Amino acid sequence: MRRLAGLLVVPLLLLSTAACGDDKASDSASTAPTEKGVPAITAGAKFGEKPTLAKGEGNPPKELKTEVISEGDGAKLKNGDAIQVNYLGQSWDSDKPFDNSFDKGQPFDLTLGAGMVIQGWDKGLVGQKVGSRVQLVIPPDLGYGEQGQGDIKPGATLVFVVDVLKAKTIPASAEGTDVAQDNIDLPKVGTNTDGKAPSVKIPESDPPKKLVSNYVIESDGDALKETDSVVVHYKAMLWKGAKEFDSTYTSGTTATFPLTNIAVKGLKDGLVGKKVGSRVLLVIPPDQGFGDEVQQTVPANSTLVWSVDLLAKM
């Protein structure tokens, strides 16, 4: 199921179509194209520094190429991990970046292997260690293909420098103490902890006019701050007709995002302050949801119902 375009303020790296490491690299480590055929890092070669890249020389490789610039001593990344990285990307035939997270002051969060990003990332980062700086050269078929994307030309080979900051293995479900759901005028959410989508029974009464944010399962984890990034499983429904319009359970993968990037006011406000490890019921009135705008299968002026498992904080 497609993620809603209006849910997040989305970085370029996200698909819109079809622990800290040590400084093992030296500033002079990449002053010319390497023998391995990746473009040179001409400045900012150390882990944590914003790099600059030379233009690629000659024909780019036709296969995905991964070179470890400096290796960290953290755990190896595996599919399903929630990871946090900084990155800079540019095209092989350019010396100007098309995107980077260093300037944004906010690392980029994703679930590895979940199809959230271009395939070259999912394939190239598996097995790399937390704390590593990695350079990826990604052919078009593992990037944006022949359609391109924004400033990226069709058929472009992409070059990324990626610093792997953090990684966490994610639990299957919220866990904690079940909280009584006594209000018959609110939806009732299932309390299963098997990793499957919980049931959500929406009453036939009129929806509340104000935001509802209630624990279904309450954990003893840390309370989320607006500056945190959170890993979630969620199920989202329309109050009217009790129709599901979005779910991470459908794809079997979690979602990871900074709370500051959530564009839906009621979703952000309803999660800030809630404890990591918990399951939360949100009922979001139209003025704190999508308002009078249509969002894919969500009609204008819809009241939204969300069951959200707060699985981890990055």
VOVEX-432146 format. One line per field, with one value per residue (C-alpha): chain; z, y, x; residue in three letters. Coordinates in nm, 4 decimals, padded with zeros to 6 digits. Example, Ala and Ser with C-alpha at 12.3 -4.5 7.8 and 13.67 -1.06 7.14 Angstrom:
c: [A:A];
Z: [00.7800:00.7140];
Y: [-00.4500:-00.1060];
X: [01.2300:01.3670];
r: [ALA:SER];
***
This chain:
c: [A:A:A:A:A:A:A:A:A:A:A:A:A:A:A:A:A:A:A:A:A:A:A:A:A:A:A:A:A:A:A:A:A:A:A:A:A:A:A:A:A:A:A:A:A:A:A:A:A:A:A:A:A:A:A:A:A:A:A:A:A:A:A:A:A:A:A:A:A:A:A:A:A:A:A:A:A:A:A:A:A:A:A:A:A:A:A:A:A:A:A:A:A:A:A:A:A:A:A:A:A:A:A:A:A:A:A:A:A:A:A:A:A:A:A:A:A:A:A:A:A:A:A:A:A:A:A:A:A:A:A:A:A:A:A:A:A:A:A:A:A:A:A:A:A:A:A:A:A:A:A:A:A:A:A:A:A:A:A:A:A:A:A:A:A:A:A:A:A:A:A:A:A:A:A:A:A:A:A:A:A:A:A:A:A:A:A:A:A:A:A:A:A:A:A:A:A:A:A:A:A:A:A:A:A:A:A:A:A:A:A:A:A:A:A:A:A:A:A:A:A:A:A:A:A:A:A:A:A:A:A:A:A:A:A:A:A:A:A:A:A:A:A:A:A:A:A:A:A:A:A:A:A:A:A:A:A:A:A:A:A:A:A:A:A:A:A:A:A:A:A:A:A:A:A:A:A:A:A:A:A:A:A:A:A:A:A:A:A:A:A:A:A:A:A:A:A:A:A:A:A:A:A:A:A:A:A:A:A:A:A:A:A:A];
Z: [00.0000:-00.0968:00.1745:00.1692:00.0020:00.2627:00.5672:00.5732:00.4497:00.2201:00.1388:-00.2237:-00.1399:-00.0451:-00.3336:-00.4895:-00.7986:-00.9005:01.7340:01.6247:01.4476:01.4664:01.2241:01.0494:00.7182:00.6647:00.4794:00.2150:00.1703:-00.1496:-00.3337:-00.6724:-00.8297:-00.6567:-00.8276:-00.7467:-00.9768:-00.7434:-00.7599:-00.5220:-00.1936:-00.2354:00.1085:00.4307:00.4079:00.7754:00.9163:01.0252:00.7976:00.4997:00.1984:-00.1449:-00.4437:-00.7726:-01.0976:-01.2023:-01.4694:-01.7726:-01.8023:-01.4748:-01.3555:-01.4765:-01.1460:-00.7946:-00.6327:-00.2576:-00.1106:00.2612:00.3147:00.6896:00.8835:01.2131:01.4978:01.5422:01.4488:01.0875:00.9204:00.8223:00.6465:00.8840:01.0918:01.1532:01.0623:01.0768:00.8339:00.6953:00.3214:00.0201:-00.3328:-00.6816:-01.0342:-01.1784:-01.4473:-01.2097:-00.9307:-00.7727:-00.5173:-00.5857:-00.2200:00.1204:00.4820:00.6342:00.5589:00.6965:01.0520:01.0567:00.9784:00.7472:00.8912:00.7088:00.7533:00.5577:00.2955:00.3216:-00.0227:00.1265:-00.0813:-00.4143:-00.4472:-00.4572:-00.0949:00.0264:-00.1480:-00.0863:00.2869:00.4022:00.5923:00.6559:01.0160:01.2292:01.2415:00.8844:00.5978:00.2748:-00.0852:-00.3196:-00.6986:-00.8138:-01.1757:-01.3190:-01.2795:-00.9031:-00.8857:-01.0621:-01.3930:-01.7229:-01.5713:-01.3520:-01.0472:-00.9940:-01.0848:-01.1548:-01.5283:-01.6817:-01.6901:-01.4350:-01.2371:-00.8773:-00.6274:-00.2527:00.0516:00.3494:00.7192:00.9159:01.2501:01.4246:01.3806:01.5908:01.5721:01.5921:01.8053:01.6306:01.8433:02.1258:02.4687:02.8115:03.0178:02.8525:02.9241:02.9722:02.6711:02.8432:02.6281:02.3986:02.1757:02.0804:01.8609:02.0352:01.9332:01.9685:02.2160:02.0325:02.0505:01.7759:01.5218:01.3222:01.2579:01.5541:01.5055:01.5116:01.5757:01.5067:01.6662:01.4647:01.6717:01.5540:01.5799:01.8480:01.7506:01.9399:01.9056:02.0962:02.1943:02.4293:02.5319:02.4266:02.5555:02.7824:02.8039:03.0501:02.7755:02.7327:02.6428:02.2845:02.2252:01.9101:01.8176:01.8220:01.5289:01.5844:01.4322:01.4022:01.2823:01.2124:01.0758:00.9533:00.8883:00.8033:01.0779:00.8176:00.6757:00.8860:00.5717:00.5987:00.3855:00.4901:00.6842:00.7387:00.8189:00.4568:00.3383:00.6517:00.7083:00.9658:00.8961:01.0442:01.0506:01.2515:01.4388:01.3159:00.9581:01.0162:00.8203:00.9806:01.2948:01.4868:01.4200:01.5480:01.8494:01.9373:01.9461:02.1209:02.4901:02.4430:02.5699:02.3385:02.3273:02.3582:02.1319:02.0905:01.9554:01.7713:01.6498:01.4359:01.3424:00.9937:01.1092:01.2464:00.9634:00.5910:00.6252:00.3111:00.0842:-00.0792:-00.0162:-00.2527:-00.1087:00.1841:00.1141:00.2181:00.5765:00.6989:01.0620:01.0792:01.3156:01.3753:01.5760:01.6178:01.7752:01.8899:01.8453:01.8954:01.9213:01.7099];
Y: [00.0000:00.3405:00.5812:00.8961:01.1879:01.4289:01.2352:01.3474:01.6208:01.3806:01.3827:01.3286:00.9938:00.8402:00.6706:00.8927:00.6781:00.3048:00.4722:00.7075:00.5857:00.6721:00.8891:00.6313:00.8114:01.0869:01.4097:01.3064:00.9596:01.0518:01.3374:01.1627:00.8970:00.5681:00.2587:00.0985:00.3398:00.5519:00.9326:01.1026:01.2581:01.5901:01.7384:01.6318:01.2757:01.1886:01.0229:01.2938:01.5650:01.6887:01.5547:01.6969:01.4672:01.4944:01.4160:01.0515:00.9729:00.7567:00.5250:00.4461:00.0843:-00.1082:-00.2944:-00.1675:-00.0752:-00.0370:00.0871:00.1231:00.4524:00.3955:00.1002:00.1411:-00.1073:-00.1368:-00.4104:-00.5153:-00.3868:-00.6378:-00.6154:-00.5035:-00.2837:00.0752:00.2810:00.6452:00.7919:01.1113:01.1214:01.3248:01.2295:01.3458:01.2125:01.0421:01.3072:01.6039:01.7619:01.9269:01.7373:01.6948:01.6236:01.5881:01.5557:01.7279:02.0741:01.9910:01.9249:01.6126:01.2628:01.0438:00.7489:00.4368:00.0695:-00.1244:-00.3619:-00.2232:-00.0626:00.2864:00.4035:00.3252:-00.0347:00.0594:00.1723:-00.1363:-00.3636:-00.1645:-00.1001:-00.4538:-00.5950:-00.2567:-00.1711:00.1074:00.3843:00.3238:00.5685:00.3967:00.5140:00.3732:00.3900:00.2995:00.2148:00.3493:00.0240:00.0382:00.4145:00.6247:00.4411:00.5994:00.8321:01.0298:01.2238:01.5994:01.7288:01.3739:01.3074:00.9939:00.7072:00.8679:00.6708:00.7956:00.8355:00.8549:00.8970:00.7516:00.7718:00.4962:00.6585:00.4153:00.0876:-00.0918:-00.4311:-00.3647:-00.5646:-00.7132:-00.5385:-00.3002:-00.4628:-00.3498:-00.3223:-00.3301:-00.0132:-00.0246:00.1005:00.1940:00.4791:00.3266:00.6336:00.5697:00.2973:-00.0186:-00.1492:-00.5061:-00.5838:-00.8699:-00.8648:-01.1172:-00.8588:-00.8828:-00.5880:-00.5221:-00.5134:-00.1684:-00.1483:00.1958:00.2828:00.4056:00.7237:01.0637:01.1145:01.3403:01.6977:01.7099:01.5065:01.1767:01.0179:00.7203:00.4288:00.0855:-00.0868:00.1238:00.0526:00.1910:00.3320:00.6872:00.9571:01.0785:01.4328:01.6280:01.6100:01.2275:00.9897:00.6964:00.3501:00.2496:-00.0031:00.1547:00.0952:00.3964:00.4040:00.6405:00.6877:00.6998:00.3524:00.2072:00.1721:00.1155:00.3602:00.2916:00.0285:-00.0805:-00.4303:-00.4817:-00.4668:-00.6314:-00.3483:-00.0731:00.3003:00.5361:00.9125:01.2198:01.3554:01.7034:01.5824:01.4736:01.7076:01.5876:01.7988:01.5545:01.2658:01.4589:01.6068:01.2704:01.0905:01.3479:01.2583:00.8963:00.6179:00.4109:00.0502:00.1462:00.1089:00.4291:00.5042:00.8343:00.9896:01.2908:01.5417:01.6965:02.0265:01.8378:01.5858:01.6567:01.9213:01.9896:01.8367:01.4964:01.2629:00.9644:00.7491:00.9847:01.2140:01.5763:01.6552:01.3003:01.2004:00.9625:00.6687:00.5372:00.2482:00.3126:00.0856:00.2967:00.0280:00.2199:00.5613:00.6390];
X: [00.0000:00.1387:00.2375:00.0287:00.2029:00.0696:00.1872:00.5495:00.7741:00.9598:01.3336:01.4334:01.5894:01.2552:01.0822:00.8189:00.7960:00.7564:02.6194:02.8937:03.2026:03.5671:03.7598:03.9732:03.9959:04.2465:04.1763:04.4272:04.2802:04.0973:04.2623:04.2427:04.0208:04.0955:04.2210:03.8872:03.7090:03.4990:03.4999:03.7412:03.6377:03.8167:03.7386:03.5701:03.6989:03.6470:03.3377:03.0941:03.2319:03.0359:03.2277:03.2785:03.3150:03.5005:03.3266:03.3529:03.6125:03.5448:03.2474:03.0702:03.0507:02.7478:02.7079:02.6492:02.9799:03.0345:03.3607:03.4223:03.6038:03.6418:03.5052:03.3247:03.3238:02.9460:02.7029:02.6559:02.3421:02.0756:01.7419:01.4686:01.6999:01.5967:01.9004:02.0020:02.2541:02.3987:02.4574:02.5604:02.4626:02.5530:02.5491:02.8583:02.9011:02.8616:03.0631:02.7566:02.5429:02.1720:02.0932:02.2582:02.1492:02.4542:02.3161:01.9716:02.0876:01.8706:02.0022:01.7961:01.5991:01.4884:01.4128:01.6737:01.5375:01.1849:01.1787:01.1640:01.4586:01.6220:01.7406:02.1082:02.0835:01.8982:02.1478:02.4653:02.4282:02.3465:02.6446:02.8096:02.8982:02.7599:03.0188:03.1339:03.1633:03.0639:03.0700:02.8057:02.8089:02.4587:02.3701:02.0425:01.8503:01.9097:01.8529:01.5902:01.6122:01.5215:01.2619:01.5037:01.3882:01.3877:01.7347:01.8574:01.8690:01.7164:01.9640:02.1974:02.4530:02.4464:02.7292:02.6619:02.8813:02.6944:02.7853:02.6075:02.5215:02.2871:02.1031:01.8452:01.6799:01.3081:01.0611:00.7596:00.5016:00.4248:00.4499:00.3357:00.0199:-00.3223:-00.5178:-00.8962:-01.0920:-01.4177:-01.5435:-01.8082:-01.7932:-01.4301:-01.2787:-01.1604:-00.8182:-00.6939:-00.4165:-00.2426:00.1384:00.2164:00.3276:00.0059:-00.2236:-00.4543:-00.8285:-00.9877:-01.3632:-01.5078:-01.8427:-02.1405:-02.1653:-02.0421:-01.6650:-01.5136:-01.4381:-01.1067:-00.7884:-00.7868:-00.4531:-00.4983:-00.2813:-00.4040:-00.0897:00.1290:00.5007:00.7548:00.9779:01.1023:00.8507:00.8917:01.0115:00.9356:01.3052:01.3066:01.2843:01.0503:01.0054:00.6414:00.3908:00.0545:-00.2903:-00.4887:-00.8624:-01.1437:-01.4003:-01.6752:-01.7240:-01.4380:-01.2264:-00.8512:-00.6521:-00.2920:-00.0982:00.2595:00.1350:00.0308:00.3915:00.5311:00.7777:00.7996:00.8188:01.0775:01.0505:01.1492:00.8504:00.9427:00.8826:00.5232:00.3008:-00.0253:-00.0655:-00.2849:-00.0482:00.2520:00.0720:-00.0786:00.2555:00.4759:00.4920:00.3844:00.6118:00.8288:00.7086:00.3405:00.0375:-00.1622:-00.5090:-00.5365:-00.8595:-00.7731:-01.0430:-01.0315:-00.8815:-00.5793:-00.5655:-00.5907:-00.8625:-01.0614:-00.7956:-00.8366:-00.5403:-00.5450:-00.8281:-00.8971:-01.1957:-01.1927:-01.2946:-01.2328:-01.1869:-00.8899:-00.8356:-00.4844:-00.3476:00.0262:00.2886:00.5850:00.8497:01.1760:01.3325:01.6363];
r: [MET:ARG:ARG:LEU:ALA:GLY:LEU:LEU:VAL:VAL:PRO:LEU:LEU:LEU:LEU:SER:THR:ALA:ALA:CYS:GLY:ASP:ASP:LYS:ALA:SER:ASP:SER:ALA:SER:THR:ALA:PRO:THR:GLU:LYS:GLY:VAL:PRO:ALA:ILE:THR:ALA:GLY:ALA:LYS:PHE:GLY:GLU:LYS:PRO:THR:LEU:ALA:LYS:GLY:GLU:GLY:ASN:PRO:PRO:LYS:GLU:LEU:LYS:THR:GLU:VAL:ILE:SER:GLU:GLY:ASP:GLY:ALA:LYS:LEU:LYS:ASN:GLY:ASP:ALA:ILE:GLN:VAL:ASN:TYR:LEU:GLY:GLN:SER:TRP:ASP:SER:ASP:LYS:PRO:PHE:ASP:ASN:SER:PHE:ASP:LYS:GLY:GLN:PRO:PHE:ASP:LEU:THR:LEU:GLY:ALA:GLY:MET:VAL:ILE:GLN:GLY:TRP:ASP:LYS:GLY:LEU:VAL:GLY:GLN:LYS:VAL:GLY:SER:ARG:VAL:GLN:LEU:VAL:ILE:PRO:PRO:ASP:LEU:GLY:TYR:GLY:GLU:GLN:GLY:GLN:GLY:ASP:ILE:LYS:PRO:GLY:ALA:THR:LEU:VAL:PHE:VAL:VAL:ASP:VAL:LEU:LYS:ALA:LYS:THR:ILE:PRO:ALA:SER:ALA:GLU:GLY:THR:ASP:VAL:ALA:GLN:ASP:ASN:ILE:ASP:LEU:PRO:LYS:VAL:GLY:THR:ASN:THR:ASP:GLY:LYS:ALA:PRO:SER:VAL:LYS:ILE:PRO:GLU:SER:ASP:PRO:PRO:LYS:LYS:LEU:VAL:SER:ASN:TYR:VAL:ILE:GLU:SER:ASP:GLY:ASP:ALA:LEU:LYS:GLU:THR:ASP:SER:VAL:VAL:VAL:HIS:TYR:LYS:ALA:MET:LEU:TRP:LYS:GLY:ALA:LYS:GLU:PHE:ASP:SER:THR:TYR:THR:SER:GLY:THR:THR:ALA:THR:PHE:PRO:LEU:THR:ASN:ILE:ALA:VAL:LYS:GLY:LEU:LYS:ASP:GLY:LEU:VAL:GLY:LYS:LYS:VAL:GLY:SER:ARG:VAL:LEU:LEU:VAL:ILE:PRO:PRO:ASP:GLN:GLY:PHE:GLY:ASP:GLU:VAL:GLN:GLN:THR:VAL:PRO:ALA:ASN:SER:THR:LEU:VAL:TRP:SER:VAL:ASP:LEU:LEU:ALA:LYS:MET];
***
